[in-house]
Amino acid sequence: MNYYVTGMYDFVLIVETKSMQAYEAFSKHYLMNNPSVKQFYTHVIMDSVKLNFTVRFDE
């Protein structure tokens, strides 16, 4: 998945790999060695706390 967003980042990519070694290989191949990518940041999900996009607001 990827999203074109506003703010500090231009795009958010959600990448799922089997291991950190697999992510490292992905990032080297598709991000680090890509002259079109100026910089990128990695955020690792530790645990999921919400599995849907529903947000309830009580009035």
N, C-alpha and C positions, 0 to 999 in steps of 0.2 A: 504494500500500500504506500501511496505517497500523497501528500497534500501540499498545495500551493497556499502559503499563509502570509499574513501580514506581521509586522513587528521585526524583531531582531533577526529572524531567520527567513529565508525565502521559501524553503521547502522543508517538509518533515517526511522522512522516509521511515516506515516501520518495517524492519528487517528481522526475520526470525531464522535463526540458525541452530544447528544441533549442539554447538559448543562455541566457546570463545575463540578457539583456534579456527573454526570455520568462519566466524565473523571477521577475524583478522585477515584471513585469505580474501573474503569478500571485499573488505574495505581497501585492502592493498590493490586488488584487481580493478575495482569499479570507482574508487574514490581517490586514493593516493596517486595512482598512475594516470589520472584523467586530467588533462590540461584545462578542461572547462570548469573543474571544481577548484575554487580558490581556497576554501577551507571548509572543514566540517567538524561537528561536535558529536560525541557519542554519549548517549544516556542509556543506562542498563536498567531494565525493569527487574526489581527485586521480588515483587509479588503483585498479584492482581487484587484489587479491592472492589472493582465494579465491572461487571461483565456485560452491561448493556448501556445504551446512551440515554436512558430515561432519567430525568432529573425532576424531583418533586419539590414544589414550592408551596408551603402552607401560607394561606392568606390570613 
